Amino acid sequence: MSWYDYPPYVPVARRRQQAARKVAALRKKGQNIEPVIVEGRVIAKTFWGKAWCKNLEAYSD
């Protein structure tokens, strides 16, 4: 694959199947798989990060 080619498209249904297989394999190995829970809406802590978020919000409809 050259630097200007895109990887082949993978449909969402296939990605979900692959994820389900991976989760099943990890659970079979004994690992506990849980979803990530995001608490709150703040993603930035620094002044620059907050300014960046504010700038992005200015582009929303």
N, C-alpha and C positions, 0 to 999 in steps of 0.2 A: 504494500500500500504506500503510495507516495504521499507527500505532505499535503497535497491539495485534494485528495480523495476523501470522501466521507465514509464512515463505516456503514455496513448494510443496515437498512431499516429493520427493526424488530418490533412487531405489533405488541400492543399493550397486553393482550391476552397471553401471548407467549412469555412476556416478561413476568407476568403474575404466576404462570405455571412454573417458570424457573425459580422464582422466589419461594413458592410453596414447596417445591422439591428441596431447595436448600434448607428451609426451615425444618422440614421433616427430617432431613439428614442430620442436622445439628441437634435436634431433639433426641434422635436415636442415639447419638453419641453422649447424651446426658447433659447437654448445655440448656440452660433456661433462656428461652427467647421471649422477650417482652417488648411491646412498642415503646417508642420514646414519647414521653409526655412533656410538652412545652408549657411552662407556667408563665403567664404574663405575655406581653407583646413587645417588651423592650429587647432589642437584639444588640444594641450598642451601649457601651459604657463610657467611652471617651468623648471628648468634645468633638473631635473630628468625625467619629462614627455617628454621633447624633446629628451633626450637620449634614452628613452624607444621606442619612435616612430622611431628614427634612427635605433635602433637595429631591430625592426620589419621590416623596409624597407630593411634591409640587407638580409632577408629571401625571398624577393619577386623575381620573375623571370623576 
